Amino acid sequence: LTGKRLCRERLLARMRLAPSGTAPVFGIVSRLTAQKGFELLPGVLPELLAQDVRLCVLGSGEERYEQYFHRLQATHPGKVSFWAGYDEDLAHWIEAGSDFFLMPSLYEPCGLNQMYSLRYGTVPIVRKTGGLADTVQAFERATKRGTGFLFEEFSAPALQEALRRALECYRDADD
């Protein structure tokens, strides 16, 4: 965690995003398919991006999701960066430089990115399914234990609630 701030700064510069100061950085590295839960994002990202946040996305797949991320980048310059395709080096930078890693998967038999996130000190926000449920423990503010933020129902409101809880803890320096 000692290098987290430097990784954030370098990630934002590499992805041509405005410096974030204390604004949280969200990352996504994924195949852009329905399995990965991207249909939930139009229901939550407008509210999230209305706040002072940054979003770094790396992936390729279904045209509708690629077009969605291209539109987000165009309508939120300096806040959203989308790189279509895959780049191993950039994937590691996103994992290392983000504060939160989004995995709203419809289903996920195993999942590796949440484990990479945990290793890099990046808090996963995941749907409680399959391997994600097996590897991410829900953070509890009362005990200050857990490794990430989970939501069960596959819906935009459920994801929105997980994002709200994550941001609330992020802004509370004691947690």
Rosetta constraint file for C-alpha pairs under 8 A:
AtomPair CA 1 CA 120 HARMONIC 7.46 0.50
AtomPair CA 1 CA 121 HARMONIC 6.15 0.50
AtomPair CA 3 CA 7 HARMONIC 6.16 0.50
AtomPair CA 4 CA 8 HARMONIC 6.16 0.50
AtomPair CA 4 CA 96 HARMONIC 6.82 0.50
AtomPair CA 4 CA 97 HARMONIC 6.17 0.50
AtomPair CA 4 CA 121 HARMONIC 7.89 0.50
AtomPair CA 5 CA 9 HARMONIC 6.30 0.50
AtomPair CA 5 CA 97 HARMONIC 7.39 0.50
AtomPair CA 6 CA 10 HARMONIC 6.20 0.50
AtomPair CA 6 CA 97 HARMONIC 7.79 0.50
AtomPair CA 7 CA 11 HARMONIC 5.94 0.50
AtomPair CA 7 CA 93 HARMONIC 7.02 0.50
AtomPair CA 7 CA 96 HARMONIC 6.12 0.50
AtomPair CA 7 CA 97 HARMONIC 4.53 0.50
AtomPair CA 8 CA 12 HARMONIC 6.13 0.50
AtomPair CA 8 CA 25 HARMONIC 7.75 0.50
AtomPair CA 8 CA 96 HARMONIC 7.40 0.50
AtomPair CA 8 CA 97 HARMONIC 3.93 0.50
AtomPair CA 8 CA 98 HARMONIC 6.23 0.50
AtomPair CA 9 CA 13 HARMONIC 6.25 0.50
AtomPair CA 9 CA 19 HARMONIC 6.78 0.50
AtomPair CA 9 CA 20 HARMONIC 7.91 0.50
AtomPair CA 9 CA 97 HARMONIC 7.46 0.50
AtomPair CA 10 CA 14 HARMONIC 6.01 0.50
AtomPair CA 10 CA 97 HARMONIC 7.63 0.50
AtomPair CA 11 CA 15 HARMONIC 6.12 0.50
AtomPair CA 11 CA 93 HARMONIC 5.95 0.50
AtomPair CA 11 CA 94 HARMONIC 6.58 0.50
AtomPair CA 11 CA 97 HARMONIC 5.72 0.50
AtomPair CA 12 CA 16 HARMONIC 5.93 0.50
AtomPair CA 12 CA 17 HARMONIC 4.95 0.50
AtomPair CA 12 CA 18 HARMONIC 6.73 0.50
AtomPair CA 12 CA 19 HARMONIC 6.42 0.50
AtomPair CA 12 CA 20 HARMONIC 7.90 0.50
AtomPair CA 13 CA 17 HARMONIC 6.03 0.50
AtomPair CA 13 CA 18 HARMONIC 7.54 0.50
AtomPair CA 13 CA 19 HARMONIC 7.52 0.50
AtomPair CA 15 CA 56 HARMONIC 7.29 0.50
AtomPair CA 15 CA 81 HARMONIC 6.01 0.50
AtomPair CA 16 CA 78 HARMONIC 6.91 0.50
AtomPair CA 16 CA 81 HARMONIC 7.22 0.50
AtomPair CA 17 CA 54 HARMONIC 7.49 0.50
AtomPair CA 17 CA 77 HARMONIC 7.59 0.50
AtomPair CA 17 CA 78 HARMONIC 4.36 0.50
AtomPair CA 17 CA 79 HARMONIC 5.83 0.50
AtomPair CA 17 CA 80 HARMONIC 6.98 0.50
AtomPair CA 17 CA 81 HARMONIC 6.82 0.50
AtomPair CA 18 CA 78 HARMONIC 4.84 0.50
AtomPair CA 18 CA 79 HARMONIC 6.56 0.50
AtomPair CA 20 CA 24 HARMONIC 7.10 0.50
AtomPair CA 20 CA 25 HARMONIC 7.55 0.50
AtomPair CA 20 CA 52 HARMONIC 7.98 0.50
AtomPair CA 20 CA 53 HARMONIC 7.26 0.50
AtomPair CA 20 CA 54 HARMONIC 7.06 0.50
AtomPair CA 23 CA 52 HARMONIC 5.61 0.50
AtomPair CA 23 CA 53 HARMONIC 5.12 0.50
AtomPair CA 23 CA 54 HARMONIC 7.18 0.50
AtomPair CA 24 CA 52 HARMONIC 7.60 0.50
AtomPair CA 24 CA 53 HARMONIC 5.19 0.50
AtomPair CA 24 CA 54 HARMONIC 6.44 0.50
AtomPair CA 24 CA 98 HARMONIC 7.66 0.50
AtomPair CA 24 CA 99 HARMONIC 5.96 0.50
AtomPair CA 24 CA 100 HARMONIC 7.58 0.50
AtomPair CA 24 CA 170 HARMONIC 7.75 0.50
AtomPair CA 25 CA 53 HARMONIC 5.91 0.50
AtomPair CA 25 CA 54 HARMONIC 4.69 0.50
AtomPair CA 25 CA 55 HARMONIC 5.89 0.50
AtomPair CA 25 CA 56 HARMONIC 7.47 0.50
AtomPair CA 25 CA 97 HARMONIC 7.68 0.50
AtomPair CA 25 CA 98 HARMONIC 4.90 0.50
AtomPair CA 25 CA 99 HARMONIC 5.18 0.50
AtomPair CA 25 CA 100 HARMONIC 6.42 0.50
AtomPair CA 26 CA 53 HARMONIC 7.52 0.50
AtomPair CA 26 CA 54 HARMONIC 6.06 0.50
AtomPair CA 26 CA 55 HARMONIC 4.77 0.50
AtomPair CA 26 CA 56 HARMONIC 6.21 0.50
AtomPair CA 26 CA 98 HARMONIC 5.44 0.50
AtomPair CA 26 CA 99 HARMONIC 6.02 0.50
AtomPair CA 26 CA 100 HARMONIC 4.79 0.50
AtomPair CA 26 CA 101 HARMONIC 5.71 0.50
AtomPair CA 26 CA 102 HARMONIC 6.96 0.50
AtomPair CA 27 CA 55 HARMONIC 5.84 0.50
AtomPair CA 27 CA 56 HARMONIC 4.81 0.50
AtomPair CA 27 CA 57 HARMONIC 5.89 0.50
AtomPair CA 27 CA 94 HARMONIC 5.87 0.50
AtomPair CA 27 CA 95 HARMONIC 6.91 0.50
AtomPair CA 27 CA 98 HARMONIC 5.55 0.50
AtomPair CA 27 CA 99 HARMONIC 7.71 0.50
AtomPair CA 27 CA 100 HARMONIC 6.20 0.50
AtomPair CA 27 CA 101 HARMONIC 4.78 0.50
AtomPair CA 27 CA 102 HARMONIC 6.22 0.50
AtomPair CA 28 CA 55 HARMONIC 7.90 0.50
AtomPair CA 28 CA 56 HARMONIC 6.29 0.50
AtomPair CA 28 CA 57 HARMONIC 4.73 0.50
AtomPair CA 28 CA 58 HARMONIC 6.20 0.50
AtomPair CA 28 CA 59 HARMONIC 7.90 0.50
AtomPair CA 28 CA 94 HARMONIC 7.50 0.50
AtomPair CA 28 CA 101 HARMONIC 5.94 0.50
AtomPair CA 28 CA 102 HARMONIC 5.60 0.50
AtomPair CA 28 CA 103 HARMONIC 7.29 0.50
AtomPair CA 29 CA 57 HARMONIC 5.99 0.50
AtomPair CA 29 CA 58 HARMONIC 4.81 0.50
AtomPair CA 29 CA 59 HARMONIC 5.76 0.50
AtomPair CA 29 CA 91 HARMONIC 6.27 0.50
AtomPair CA 29 CA 94 HARMONIC 7.51 0.50
AtomPair CA 29 CA 113 HARMONIC 7.66 0.50
AtomPair CA 30 CA 36 HARMONIC 7.62 0.50
AtomPair CA 30 CA 58 HARMONIC 6.60 0.50
AtomPair CA 30 CA 59 HARMONIC 5.04 0.50
AtomPair CA 30 CA 60 HARMONIC 7.33 0.50
AtomPair CA 31 CA 36 HARMONIC 7.35 0.50
AtomPair CA 31 CA 59 HARMONIC 5.42 0.50
AtomPair CA 31 CA 60 HARMONIC 5.47 0.50
AtomPair CA 31 CA 61 HARMONIC 5.59 0.50
AtomPair CA 32 CA 36 HARMONIC 6.80 0.50
AtomPair CA 32 CA 38 HARMONIC 7.20 0.50
AtomPair CA 32 CA 59 HARMONIC 6.09 0.50
AtomPair CA 32 CA 60 HARMONIC 5.28 0.50
AtomPair CA 32 CA 61 HARMONIC 4.39 0.50
AtomPair CA 32 CA 62 HARMONIC 5.72 0.50
AtomPair CA 32 CA 65 HARMONIC 6.07 0.50
AtomPair CA 32 CA 66 HARMONIC 7.14 0.50
AtomPair CA 33 CA 37 HARMONIC 7.45 0.50
AtomPair CA 33 CA 38 HARMONIC 7.04 0.50
AtomPair CA 33 CA 61 HARMONIC 5.92 0.50
AtomPair CA 33 CA 62 HARMONIC 5.67 0.50
AtomPair CA 33 CA 65 HARMONIC 7.44 0.50
AtomPair CA 34 CA 38 HARMONIC 6.12 0.50
AtomPair CA 34 CA 39 HARMONIC 6.71 0.50
AtomPair CA 34 CA 106 HARMONIC 7.40 0.50
AtomPair CA 35 CA 105 HARMONIC 5.92 0.50
AtomPair CA 35 CA 106 HARMONIC 5.18 0.50
AtomPair CA 35 CA 107 HARMONIC 6.03 0.50
AtomPair CA 35 CA 108 HARMONIC 7.61 0.50
AtomPair CA 36 CA 103 HARMONIC 6.88 0.50
AtomPair CA 36 CA 104 HARMONIC 6.26 0.50
AtomPair CA 36 CA 105 HARMONIC 4.01 0.50
AtomPair CA 36 CA 106 HARMONIC 5.80 0.50
AtomPair CA 36 CA 107 HARMONIC 7.11 0.50
AtomPair CA 36 CA 108 HARMONIC 7.66 0.50
AtomPair CA 37 CA 41 HARMONIC 7.81 0.50
AtomPair CA 37 CA 103 HARMONIC 7.47 0.50
AtomPair CA 37 CA 104 HARMONIC 4.95 0.50
AtomPair CA 37 CA 105 HARMONIC 4.26 0.50
AtomPair CA 37 CA 106 HARMONIC 4.94 0.50
AtomPair CA 38 CA 65 HARMONIC 7.15 0.50
AtomPair CA 38 CA 104 HARMONIC 7.03 0.50
AtomPair CA 38 CA 105 HARMONIC 7.59 0.50
AtomPair CA 40 CA 44 HARMONIC 6.93 0.50
AtomPair CA 40 CA 104 HARMONIC 7.62 0.50
AtomPair CA 40 CA 154 HARMONIC 7.99 0.50
AtomPair CA 40 CA 155 HARMONIC 6.38 0.50
AtomPair CA 40 CA 156 HARMONIC 5.04 0.50
AtomPair CA 40 CA 159 HARMONIC 7.70 0.50
AtomPair CA 41 CA 45 HARMONIC 5.52 0.50
AtomPair CA 41 CA 156 HARMONIC 7.09 0.50
AtomPair CA 42 CA 46 HARMONIC 6.84 0.50
AtomPair CA 43 CA 156 HARMONIC 5.34 0.50
AtomPair CA 43 CA 157 HARMONIC 7.77 0.50
AtomPair CA 44 CA 48 HARMONIC 6.34 0.50
AtomPair CA 44 CA 156 HARMONIC 6.09 0.50
AtomPair CA 44 CA 157 HARMONIC 7.66 0.50
AtomPair CA 44 CA 159 HARMONIC 7.36 0.50
AtomPair CA 44 CA 160 HARMONIC 5.77 0.50
AtomPair CA 45 CA 49 HARMONIC 5.74 0.50
AtomPair CA 46 CA 50 HARMONIC 6.20 0.50
AtomPair CA 47 CA 51 HARMONIC 7.16 0.50
AtomPair CA 48 CA 53 HARMONIC 7.38 0.50
AtomPair CA 49 CA 53 HARMONIC 6.28 0.50
AtomPair CA 49 CA 54 HARMONIC 7.70 0.50
AtomPair CA 49 CA 76 HARMONIC 7.89 0.50
AtomPair CA 49 CA 79 HARMONIC 7.72 0.50
AtomPair CA 53 CA 79 HARMONIC 6.68 0.50
AtomPair CA 54 CA 78 HARMONIC 7.85 0.50
AtomPair CA 54 CA 79 HARMONIC 4.65 0.50
AtomPair CA 54 CA 80 HARMONIC 5.89 0.50
AtomPair CA 55 CA 79 HARMONIC 6.19 0.50
AtomPair CA 55 CA 80 HARMONIC 4.73 0.50
AtomPair CA 55 CA 81 HARMONIC 6.38 0.50
AtomPair CA 56 CA 80 HARMONIC 6.05 0.50
AtomPair CA 56 CA 81 HARMONIC 5.12 0.50
AtomPair CA 56 CA 82 HARMONIC 6.27 0.50
AtomPair CA 56 CA 94 HARMONIC 6.89 0.50
AtomPair CA 57 CA 69 HARMONIC 7.84 0.50
AtomPair CA 57 CA 80 HARMONIC 7.82 0.50
AtomPair CA 57 CA 81 HARMONIC 6.15 0.50
AtomPair CA 57 CA 82 HARMONIC 4.73 0.50
AtomPair CA 57 CA 83 HARMONIC 6.26 0.50
AtomPair CA 58 CA 82 HARMONIC 5.94 0.50
AtomPair CA 58 CA 83 HARMONIC 4.92 0.50
AtomPair CA 58 CA 84 HARMONIC 6.02 0.50
AtomPair CA 58 CA 85 HARMONIC 6.74 0.50
AtomPair CA 58 CA 86 HARMONIC 6.54 0.50
AtomPair CA 58 CA 87 HARMONIC 7.90 0.50
AtomPair CA 58 CA 90 HARMONIC 7.88 0.50
AtomPair CA 58 CA 91 HARMONIC 7.01 0.50
AtomPair CA 59 CA 82 HARMONIC 7.97 0.50
AtomPair CA 59 CA 83 HARMONIC 6.63 0.50
AtomPair CA 59 CA 84 HARMONIC 5.26 0.50
AtomPair CA 59 CA 85 HARMONIC 5.07 0.50
AtomPair CA 59 CA 86 HARMONIC 5.74 0.50
AtomPair CA 60 CA 66 HARMONIC 6.48 0.50
AtomPair CA 60 CA 84 HARMONIC 5.31 0.50
AtomPair CA 60 CA 85 HARMONIC 4.85 0.50
AtomPair CA 60 CA 86 HARMONIC 7.09 0.50
AtomPair CA 61 CA 65 HARMONIC 7.30 0.50
AtomPair CA 61 CA 66 HARMONIC 6.88 0.50
AtomPair CA 62 CA 66 HARMONIC 6.47 0.50
AtomPair CA 63 CA 67 HARMONIC 6.00 0.50
AtomPair CA 64 CA 68 HARMONIC 6.13 0.50
AtomPair CA 65 CA 69 HARMONIC 6.29 0.50
AtomPair CA 66 CA 70 HARMONIC 6.20 0.50
AtomPair CA 66 CA 84 HARMONIC 7.11 0.50
AtomPair CA 67 CA 71 HARMONIC 6.14 0.50
AtomPair CA 68 CA 72 HARMONIC 6.27 0.50
AtomPair CA 69 CA 73 HARMONIC 6.15 0.50
AtomPair CA 69 CA 82 HARMONIC 6.07 0.50
AtomPair CA 70 CA 74 HARMONIC 6.27 0.50
AtomPair CA 70 CA 82 HARMONIC 6.41 0.50
AtomPair CA 71 CA 75 HARMONIC 6.07 0.50
AtomPair CA 72 CA 76 HARMONIC 5.82 0.50
AtomPair CA 72 CA 80 HARMONIC 6.54 0.50
AtomPair CA 73 CA 77 HARMONIC 5.79 0.50
AtomPair CA 73 CA 79 HARMONIC 7.53 0.50
AtomPair CA 73 CA 80 HARMONIC 4.84 0.50
AtomPair CA 73 CA 81 HARMONIC 5.45 0.50
AtomPair CA 73 CA 82 HARMONIC 6.33 0.50
AtomPair CA 76 CA 80 HARMONIC 5.76 0.50
AtomPair CA 77 CA 81 HARMONIC 7.78 0.50
AtomPair CA 86 CA 91 HARMONIC 7.64 0.50
AtomPair CA 87 CA 91 HARMONIC 6.09 0.50
AtomPair CA 88 CA 92 HARMONIC 6.50 0.50
AtomPair CA 89 CA 93 HARMONIC 6.45 0.50
AtomPair CA 90 CA 94 HARMONIC 6.16 0.50
AtomPair CA 91 CA 95 HARMONIC 6.31 0.50
AtomPair CA 92 CA 96 HARMONIC 6.01 0.50
AtomPair CA 93 CA 97 HARMONIC 5.68 0.50
AtomPair CA 94 CA 98 HARMONIC 5.70 0.50
AtomPair CA 95 CA 101 HARMONIC 7.27 0.50
AtomPair CA 95 CA 116 HARMONIC 6.92 0.50
AtomPair CA 95 CA 117 HARMONIC 5.66 0.50
AtomPair CA 95 CA 120 HARMONIC 6.39 0.50
AtomPair CA 95 CA 122 HARMONIC 6.60 0.50
AtomPair CA 96 CA 117 HARMONIC 7.45 0.50
AtomPair CA 96 CA 120 HARMONIC 5.20 0.50
AtomPair CA 96 CA 121 HARMONIC 7.28 0.50
AtomPair CA 96 CA 122 HARMONIC 6.79 0.50
AtomPair CA 97 CA 122 HARMONIC 7.80 0.50
AtomPair CA 98 CA 122 HARMONIC 6.08 0.50
AtomPair CA 99 CA 121 HARMONIC 7.76 0.50
AtomPair CA 99 CA 122 HARMONIC 5.03 0.50
AtomPair CA 99 CA 123 HARMONIC 6.16 0.50
AtomPair CA 100 CA 122 HARMONIC 5.33 0.50
AtomPair CA 100 CA 123 HARMONIC 4.66 0.50
AtomPair CA 100 CA 124 HARMONIC 5.63 0.50
AtomPair CA 100 CA 125 HARMONIC 6.76 0.50
AtomPair CA 101 CA 114 HARMONIC 7.46 0.50
AtomPair CA 101 CA 117 HARMONIC 6.76 0.50
AtomPair CA 101 CA 122 HARMONIC 6.39 0.50
AtomPair CA 101 CA 123 HARMONIC 6.04 0.50
AtomPair CA 101 CA 124 HARMONIC 4.64 0.50
AtomPair CA 101 CA 125 HARMONIC 5.93 0.50
AtomPair CA 102 CA 124 HARMONIC 6.14 0.50
AtomPair CA 102 CA 125 HARMONIC 5.06 0.50
AtomPair CA 102 CA 126 HARMONIC 6.28 0.50
AtomPair CA 103 CA 114 HARMONIC 7.64 0.50
AtomPair CA 103 CA 124 HARMONIC 7.22 0.50
AtomPair CA 103 CA 125 HARMONIC 6.07 0.50
AtomPair CA 103 CA 126 HARMONIC 4.72 0.50
AtomPair CA 103 CA 127 HARMONIC 6.81 0.50
AtomPair CA 104 CA 125 HARMONIC 7.28 0.50
AtomPair CA 104 CA 126 HARMONIC 5.10 0.50
AtomPair CA 104 CA 127 HARMONIC 5.01 0.50
AtomPair CA 104 CA 159 HARMONIC 7.32 0.50
AtomPair CA 105 CA 126 HARMONIC 7.09 0.50
AtomPair CA 105 CA 127 HARMONIC 5.91 0.50
AtomPair CA 105 CA 129 HARMONIC 7.66 0.50
AtomPair CA 106 CA 127 HARMONIC 7.42 0.50
AtomPair CA 106 CA 129 HARMONIC 7.62 0.50
AtomPair CA 106 CA 154 HARMONIC 6.58 0.50
AtomPair CA 107 CA 129 HARMONIC 5.86 0.50
AtomPair CA 107 CA 130 HARMONIC 6.51 0.50
AtomPair CA 108 CA 129 HARMONIC 6.27 0.50
AtomPair CA 108 CA 130 HARMONIC 5.23 0.50
AtomPair CA 108 CA 131 HARMONIC 5.96 0.50
AtomPair CA 108 CA 132 HARMONIC 6.70 0.50
AtomPair CA 109 CA 129 HARMONIC 7.90 0.50
AtomPair CA 109 CA 130 HARMONIC 4.94 0.50
AtomPair CA 109 CA 131 HARMONIC 5.33 0.50
AtomPair CA 110 CA 130 HARMONIC 6.28 0.50
AtomPair CA 110 CA 131 HARMONIC 3.97 0.50
AtomPair CA 110 CA 132 HARMONIC 6.78 0.50
AtomPair CA 111 CA 115 HARMONIC 7.64 0.50
AtomPair CA 111 CA 131 HARMONIC 5.75 0.50
AtomPair CA 111 CA 132 HARMONIC 6.40 0.50
AtomPair CA 112 CA 116 HARMONIC 6.35 0.50
AtomPair CA 113 CA 117 HARMONIC 5.99 0.50
AtomPair CA 114 CA 118 HARMONIC 6.26 0.50
AtomPair CA 114 CA 124 HARMONIC 5.84 0.50
AtomPair CA 114 CA 132 HARMONIC 7.05 0.50
AtomPair CA 114 CA 135 HARMONIC 7.66 0.50
AtomPair CA 114 CA 136 HARMONIC 7.43 0.50
AtomPair CA 115 CA 119 HARMONIC 6.29 0.50
AtomPair CA 115 CA 135 HARMONIC 7.22 0.50
AtomPair CA 116 CA 120 HARMONIC 6.21 0.50
AtomPair CA 117 CA 121 HARMONIC 6.08 0.50
AtomPair CA 117 CA 122 HARMONIC 4.71 0.50
AtomPair CA 117 CA 123 HARMONIC 6.41 0.50
AtomPair CA 117 CA 124 HARMONIC 6.37 0.50
AtomPair CA 118 CA 122 HARMONIC 5.74 0.50
AtomPair CA 118 CA 123 HARMONIC 6.48 0.50
AtomPair CA 118 CA 124 HARMONIC 7.23 0.50
AtomPair CA 118 CA 147 HARMONIC 7.34 0.50
AtomPair CA 123 CA 147 HARMONIC 6.69 0.50
AtomPair CA 123 CA 148 HARMONIC 5.28 0.50
AtomPair CA 123 CA 149 HARMONIC 7.66 0.50
AtomPair CA 124 CA 136 HARMONIC 7.50 0.50
AtomPair CA 124 CA 147 HARMONIC 7.49 0.50
AtomPair CA 124 CA 148 HARMONIC 5.00 0.50
AtomPair CA 124 CA 149 HARMONIC 6.40 0.50
AtomPair CA 125 CA 148 HARMONIC 5.90 0.50
AtomPair CA 125 CA 149 HARMONIC 4.71 0.50
AtomPair CA 125 CA 150 HARMONIC 5.84 0.50
AtomPair CA 125 CA 162 HARMONIC 7.04 0.50
AtomPair CA 125 CA 163 HARMONIC 7.38 0.50
AtomPair CA 125 CA 166 HARMONIC 7.86 0.50
AtomPair CA 126 CA 132 HARMONIC 6.62 0.50
AtomPair CA 126 CA 136 HARMONIC 7.93 0.50
AtomPair CA 126 CA 148 HARMONIC 7.70 0.50
AtomPair CA 126 CA 149 HARMONIC 6.34 0.50
AtomPair CA 126 CA 150 HARMONIC 4.99 0.50
AtomPair CA 126 CA 151 HARMONIC 6.59 0.50
AtomPair CA 127 CA 132 HARMONIC 6.95 0.50
AtomPair CA 127 CA 133 HARMONIC 7.45 0.50
AtomPair CA 127 CA 150 HARMONIC 5.37 0.50
AtomPair CA 127 CA 151 HARMONIC 4.88 0.50
AtomPair CA 127 CA 152 HARMONIC 5.71 0.50
AtomPair CA 127 CA 153 HARMONIC 7.71 0.50
AtomPair CA 127 CA 154 HARMONIC 7.34 0.50
AtomPair CA 127 CA 159 HARMONIC 7.76 0.50
AtomPair CA 128 CA 132 HARMONIC 5.99 0.50
AtomPair CA 128 CA 133 HARMONIC 4.57 0.50
AtomPair CA 128 CA 150 HARMONIC 5.62 0.50
AtomPair CA 128 CA 151 HARMONIC 5.67 0.50
AtomPair CA 128 CA 152 HARMONIC 5.04 0.50
AtomPair CA 129 CA 133 HARMONIC 5.01 0.50
AtomPair CA 129 CA 134 HARMONIC 7.96 0.50
AtomPair CA 129 CA 152 HARMONIC 7.50 0.50
AtomPair CA 130 CA 134 HARMONIC 6.54 0.50
AtomPair CA 131 CA 135 HARMONIC 6.18 0.50
AtomPair CA 132 CA 136 HARMONIC 5.88 0.50
AtomPair CA 133 CA 137 HARMONIC 7.41 0.50
AtomPair CA 133 CA 150 HARMONIC 8.00 0.50
AtomPair CA 136 CA 146 HARMONIC 7.64 0.50
AtomPair CA 136 CA 147 HARMONIC 5.77 0.50
AtomPair CA 136 CA 148 HARMONIC 5.89 0.50
AtomPair CA 136 CA 149 HARMONIC 7.82 0.50
AtomPair CA 136 CA 150 HARMONIC 7.76 0.50
AtomPair CA 137 CA 146 HARMONIC 4.85 0.50
AtomPair CA 137 CA 147 HARMONIC 5.09 0.50
AtomPair CA 137 CA 148 HARMONIC 6.01 0.50
AtomPair CA 137 CA 149 HARMONIC 7.65 0.50
AtomPair CA 137 CA 150 HARMONIC 7.91 0.50
AtomPair CA 138 CA 145 HARMONIC 7.88 0.50
AtomPair CA 138 CA 146 HARMONIC 5.02 0.50
AtomPair CA 138 CA 147 HARMONIC 6.17 0.50
AtomPair CA 138 CA 148 HARMONIC 5.38 0.50
AtomPair CA 138 CA 149 HARMONIC 5.33 0.50
AtomPair CA 138 CA 150 HARMONIC 5.89 0.50
AtomPair CA 139 CA 144 HARMONIC 6.76 0.50
AtomPair CA 139 CA 145 HARMONIC 5.46 0.50
AtomPair CA 139 CA 146 HARMONIC 3.79 0.50
AtomPair CA 139 CA 147 HARMONIC 5.67 0.50
AtomPair CA 139 CA 148 HARMONIC 5.41 0.50
AtomPair CA 139 CA 149 HARMONIC 5.99 0.50
AtomPair CA 140 CA 144 HARMONIC 5.50 0.50
AtomPair CA 140 CA 145 HARMONIC 5.54 0.50
AtomPair CA 140 CA 146 HARMONIC 6.20 0.50
AtomPair CA 141 CA 145 HARMONIC 7.16 0.50
AtomPair CA 141 CA 169 HARMONIC 7.85 0.50
AtomPair CA 141 CA 175 HARMONIC 7.13 0.50
AtomPair CA 144 CA 175 HARMONIC 6.64 0.50
AtomPair CA 149 CA 162 HARMONIC 5.93 0.50
AtomPair CA 149 CA 163 HARMONIC 7.86 0.50
AtomPair CA 149 CA 165 HARMONIC 7.57 0.50
AtomPair CA 149 CA 166 HARMONIC 6.52 0.50
AtomPair CA 150 CA 162 HARMONIC 6.27 0.50
AtomPair CA 151 CA 158 HARMONIC 5.83 0.50
AtomPair CA 151 CA 159 HARMONIC 6.12 0.50
AtomPair CA 151 CA 161 HARMONIC 7.83 0.50
AtomPair CA 151 CA 162 HARMONIC 6.02 0.50
AtomPair CA 152 CA 158 HARMONIC 7.11 0.50
AtomPair CA 153 CA 158 HARMONIC 6.00 0.50
AtomPair CA 154 CA 158 HARMONIC 6.96 0.50
AtomPair CA 154 CA 159 HARMONIC 7.75 0.50
AtomPair CA 155 CA 159 HARMONIC 6.42 0.50
AtomPair CA 156 CA 160 HARMONIC 5.93 0.50
AtomPair CA 157 CA 161 HARMONIC 6.16 0.50
AtomPair CA 158 CA 162 HARMONIC 6.46 0.50
AtomPair CA 159 CA 163 HARMONIC 6.24 0.50
AtomPair CA 160 CA 164 HARMONIC 6.13 0.50
AtomPair CA 161 CA 165 HARMONIC 6.24 0.50
AtomPair CA 162 CA 166 HARMONIC 6.17 0.50
AtomPair CA 163 CA 167 HARMONIC 6.09 0.50
AtomPair CA 164 CA 168 HARMONIC 6.04 0.50
AtomPair CA 165 CA 169 HARMONIC 6.33 0.50
AtomPair CA 166 CA 170 HARMONIC 6.12 0.50
AtomPair CA 167 CA 171 HARMONIC 6.11 0.50
AtomPair CA 168 CA 172 HARMONIC 6.42 0.50
AtomPair CA 169 CA 173 HARMONIC 7.49 0.50
AtomPair CA 169 CA 175 HARMONIC 5.79 0.50
AtomPair CA 170 CA 175 HARMONIC 7.21 0.50
